[in-house]
Amino acid sequence: MTMRTLGRRVVGALCAVGVVLATVILSRVAWQSADPDTAELRLSWRIPAPARQECRPPTEAELRDVLPHMRPAEVCTDEAIPFRLTIALDGDTLLSEPIVRSGPRARTITVFRSFRIPAGSYALEVAFLPELPPGPERGVTDAPARGSVPESVSAQQDLATTLRTRVFADPGDVILISPDETGQLVVIDPG
C-alpha cells in the first residue's frame, strides 16, 4: 500500500467519524418552534383505501382481439371511495375536505395535516367518514342478491371514525391524533 492510498483511507475514516459525531451531537439539540407561544395539532395516519367495484360482461368489441383462453368472464372498474375529514376546535371548523387515494393505483389513503393553535383548552372534534353518493342503496349498485352488505361498504364503515375529546395545549406542545390498534382515532401522548 502506498502512502497516498494510506492517506486517503485515513482521511476517509476521519470524515466518517466526524459525520457520525456531528449526527449524534445534532440529534440531541432540542427542536424549537418558530412561534413558542403556540402548540401544534397534528393528524397523521394511513389506511387501506376502500373502493367500489362494478363488474359487467365484456362486449364483443372488447373480446375481438383477445385469444379465447385469455378472455375474461367479467370486466370490472374500480372507483375509489372518498372520505371527508372534518376538524373542529370549540365548534369552529378548521378543515372540512375530501380525502381520496393519492393515485388510481394507490391502495392507501394517507392523512397528514398540521395546524398551529394558541395554547389553551379546547373541545376537539375529528370526523373521518366515507362520502357515499345518494340513492336508495346509498349508491351501491353491486349489492349481492342475498341482501348482505357489500364488502366495500363494510370496509368503509369499518374505516369511518370520529373523535370527540377535550385537549389541553401548552406552548410548544404537539397534539398528535392517530388511530390506535382498533382503528379508532385517539390522542397520542408523546410522553
C-alpha positions in Angstrom: 0.0 0.0 0.0 1.4 3.4 -1.0 1.4 6.4 1.3 -1.1 8.1 -1.0 -3.6 5.2 -0.6 -3.0 5.1 3.2 -3.5 8.9 3.4 -6.9 8.6 1.6 -8.1 5.8 3.9 -7.1 7.8 7.0 -8.9 10.9 5.7 -12.0 8.8 4.8 -12.1 7.2 8.2 -11.7 10.6 9.9 -14.5 12.1 7.8 -16.8 9.1 8.6 -16.1 9.5 12.4 -16.7 13.3 12.0 -20.1 12.8 10.3 -21.2 10.2 13.0 -20.2 12.6 15.8 -22.0 15.5 14.2 -25.1 13.4 13.8 -25.0 12.4 17.4 -24.4 16.0 18.6 -27.2 17.4 16.4 -29.7 14.7 17.4 -29.5 16.0 21.0 -30.4 19.6 20.1 -34.0 20.3 21.1 -36.3 21.4 18.3 -37.7 24.9 18.9 -41.0 26.1 17.3 -40.9 29.2 15.2 -43.7 30.5 17.4 -43.0 29.4 21.0 -46.4 30.7 22.2 -48.4 28.2 20.1 -49.0 24.5 20.1 -49.4 22.2 17.1 -52.3 20.0 16.3 -51.2 17.2 14.0 -53.2 14.4 12.3 -51.3 11.5 10.8 -52.4 8.1 9.6 -52.5 5.7 6.6 -55.3 3.3 6.0 -56.3 0.8 3.2 -58.3 2.6 0.6 -61.7 1.0 0.0 -63.1 1.0 -3.5 -66.5 0.3 -5.1 -66.1 -2.3 -7.8 -68.6 -2.7 -10.6 -68.4 -5.7 -12.9 -70.2 -6.4 -16.2 -69.9 -9.0 -19.0 -67.4 -7.9 -21.7 -68.7 -6.6 -25.1 -67.9 -8.3 -28.4 -65.6 -5.3 -29.3 -63.5 -5.9 -26.1 -63.2 -9.6 -26.9 -62.3 -9.2 -30.6 -58.5 -9.2 -30.3 -58.2 -11.4 -27.2 -57.2 -15.0 -27.5 -60.0 -17.4 -26.5 -58.1 -18.8 -23.5 -57.4 -15.3 -22.2 -61.0 -13.9 -22.4 -62.2 -12.5 -19.1 -65.7 -13.5 -17.8 -66.2 -10.0 -16.4 -64.7 -6.5 -16.9 -64.5 -4.7 -13.7 -64.0 -1.0 -12.9 -62.6 0.2 -9.6 -63.9 3.5 -8.2 -62.2 5.0 -5.1 -64.4 5.8 -2.2 -63.7 9.4 -1.0 -63.7 10.2 2.7 -64.3 13.6 4.3 -62.0 14.8 7.0 -63.6 17.4 9.3 -61.7 19.0 12.2 -63.3 21.5 14.7 -61.9 23.2 17.7 -64.6 24.6 20.1 -67.2 24.3 17.4 -65.2 26.3 14.8 -64.3 24.3 11.7 -60.5 24.3 11.0 -60.9 22.0 8.0 -63.5 20.1 6.0 -62.2 18.5 2.9 -62.5 15.3 0.8 -59.6 12.8 1.2 -59.0 10.3 -1.6 -56.3 7.9 -2.8 -53.2 9.7 -4.0 -53.4 8.0 -7.4 -55.5 5.5 -9.4 -53.2 2.6 -8.5 -52.7 3.6 -4.8 -54.1 1.2 -2.3 -53.9 3.5 0.7 -55.3 6.8 1.9 -52.8 9.0 3.7 -53.7 11.8 6.0 -51.2 14.3 7.3 -52.4 17.7 8.4 -50.8 20.1 10.8 -52.3 23.3 12.4 -50.8 25.9 14.7 -53.2 26.6 17.6 -52.9 29.0 20.6 -52.1 27.4 23.9 -55.2 26.6 25.9 -58.0 24.1 26.5 -60.2 23.0 23.5 -63.2 20.8 22.7 -61.7 18.8 19.7 -63.9 17.0 17.2 -62.4 15.0 14.3 -64.6 13.1 11.9 -63.2 10.8 9.1 -66.3 9.5 7.3 -66.9 8.0 3.9 -68.8 10.1 1.4 -71.4 7.8 0.0 -73.3 9.0 -3.1 -77.1 9.4 -2.6 -79.5 6.8 -3.7 -81.9 4.1 -2.4 -79.0 1.7 -1.7 -76.7 4.6 -0.8 -75.0 4.5 -4.2 -74.2 0.8 -4.2 -75.1 -0.8 -7.5 -73.4 -4.2 -7.0 -75.3 -5.4 -3.9 -75.2 -9.2 -3.5 -78.5 -11.0 -4.2 -78.7 -12.4 -0.7 -79.1 -8.9 0.8 -75.9 -8.8 2.7 -73.8 -5.6 2.9 -71.2 -5.4 0.1 -67.6 -5.8 1.2 -66.7 -2.2 0.0 -69.5 -0.7 2.1 -68.5 -2.8 5.1 -64.9 -1.7 4.7 -65.9 2.0 4.5 -67.9 1.6 7.7 -65.0 -0.1 9.4 -62.6 2.7 8.4 -65.0 5.5 9.4 -64.1 7.0 12.8 -64.8 10.1 14.9 -63.2 11.6 18.0 -64.7 14.0 20.5 -62.5 14.9 23.4 -61.0 17.8 25.3 -57.4 18.6 24.7 -55.0 20.9 26.7 -52.2 22.5 24.8 -49.3 24.2 26.4 -46.9 26.4 24.4 -44.7 24.2 22.3 -46.8 21.0 22.7 -47.6 18.7 19.8 -51.0 17.1 20.0 -51.0 14.0 17.7 -54.2 12.4 16.5 -53.8 8.9 15.1 -55.7 5.6 15.1 -55.0 3.0 17.8 -54.7 -0.7 17.3 -58.5 -1.0 16.8 -58.7 1.8 14.2 -60.3 4.4 16.5 -58.9 7.9 16.5 -57.1 8.8 19.8 -54.8 11.5 21.1 -51.3 10.0 21.3 -49.4 11.1 24.4 -45.8 11.8 23.4 -44.6 11.2 26.9 
